[in-house]
Amino acid sequence: MQLCCDPGDRSEGEDNFMRVSRWRWLVAVLAAASLLAAACGSSGDTTTAETEGEGSGGSTAGSSATTAVDVTVPQSAEYSGQAVADGSKLPQDLAGWEALWKTQRDAVVQRIKDNKWGVSADGKTLTGPEGFTVDLSACPDGWNSAEGLTDTEVKIGQTIAQSGTFAVAGNYGKGQDAIFQYYNGKGGFPDSTGKTRKVTYIQKDDGYDPAKTVPLVDELLNAEKVFSLVTLGSPNIMKTYDKVNQRCVPQVFSQSGHPAWGDPANHPWTSGGLLNYATEAGLWGKFIEDRADEFPEKFTVAALIVNNEFGKIYDASFRAWLEQSPIKDRINYVTETVDPQAPTITNQMTTLAAENPSVFIAEAAATFCPQAAQEAYQNGMHETTKYLFQPNTCAGSSQLSKEKVGGDGSASEGWWIVNGGTKDIRDAGLQDDPMVIWGRQMVTDHGEDPDSSTELGLGLMHGWAYVQSLLIAGQLEGGLTRANLVLAARTLDTNNPFQLGGMVWHVDGNADAYYTEGGLFQQYDVAKQSYVSRTELFNLDGQSKNCKFETATSTCTLY
């Protein structure tokens, strides 16, 4: 068990994190000092939501879903890019969306050409927005920017969990493959050299075990000779991204929200694709701070943490928020860790329940999300803990569905989440959305049941971004190359159809490395078998600072 203010209870890496980068890190947590603080001053920024059913004042997680709830909404950032930031102005059919994407792709290509970005005449340097620069002369001898390409094929490799406790993540790959196959069926990916290619997507099961990821990445690079990579899982990417960057291979749209993937200056070939976990942790903290008068003078926040880089960054980010919070002396922050491959979390949840927490946060993913709901229901936390939080990694309806938690699903009632703005293709309330209809059809055509997993839609979201980057890179001078793919991926300014209207999918070279920032607070409604929105969408584009992450010390220098 870890108490918030006892350095002896932290690992050396965690203590270094707090000591070395505490104040710089706060900027990445959105602010705990600026952006979110500014949002708290206006009652006009709150949304009150009410759901059906019976309740008694919202004193427990189970009943809080049935009463009026006030939630402070962070102010959206000003946005003046190419993407459409007003959801009401987005197209209402696929033809309209395709036209919008073409306009946005053309704008990116034109920006690149107008600024003369790209590979230098001597082939030694790649340049892009806001000082984005890659020294191609440092790539290995014999490096080939066209490796993995033929006149008709582009090979993309993926390491992903298809087995073990994180096997649900395998649905990312199924969704991504579905959209690749859709565009292959539409003719493939043309480029400026006159070639048209189709994607060959090669997936390798690493079981979410970093020790397996490393040789599989080697196999994809050395034997399969893939053009580019996708990797899933914070610890898995952490074990490979130094090597991949040294090899000058694109590792774009990684399936993780670790802030380390926001480091275009030092790891230009790697980018992420989920809400920054540090941003999410800061939003949890601000939620708690805004409700300070609901809690006893001294109260406990409990967390279940996966014992790897994924869980540790959640924990360190929440601690960073806590250290600067005006209510930090009132909070007893206790944690229990769980091995990523552990079959159950009963012991950890029992220990946390004994602390009688006012707030519980699952800093976890995959099977641990429904298990946390089940255990909290069994050990009494569901009734006695005022606020229960799931992580964004378990957004969508499938993880807390009746099928996952058992019985009538009561264990899931009232759980909160910070949803990073993604659409759930299973959500009954989104079945008329033209992009959800399109996505579900792609998944069905791929031989999968679109109602079987929310993660299928997340795979569509990542795959769509890959598709747009391939199409943009193909229009650049020299056509599709590894260098042009990375340049396209570092210049995207568009609307992802699998995100809620109002979100933008936007980066800007060295100035902004995170594609999606913001989201909304939601709460699970058992009757509807889905999360329901408790705030309006907030777009925080450009507010998370880039992160130079030192793996040896678990420290993050922001820039």
PyMOL commands that set and color helices and strands:
alter all, ss='L'
color gray80, all
select helices_A, chain A and resi 7-9+12-28+35-39+43-45+61-64+87-89+94-114+129-131+136-138+167-185+210-223+234-238+241-246+259-261+277-290+292-294+309-324+328-330+346-353+368-379+381-384+392-394+402-405+410-412+428-430+434-445+455-475+482-489
alter helices_A, ss='H'
color red, helices_A
select strands_A, chain A and resi 46-49+69-72+118-119+125-127+133-135+153-160+189-190+196-205+228-231+299-306+331-338+359-363+387-390+416-419+493-494+505-506+518-525+530-533+538-539+547-550+555-558
alter strands_A, ss='S'
color yellow, strands_A
deselect
rebuild
show_as cartoon
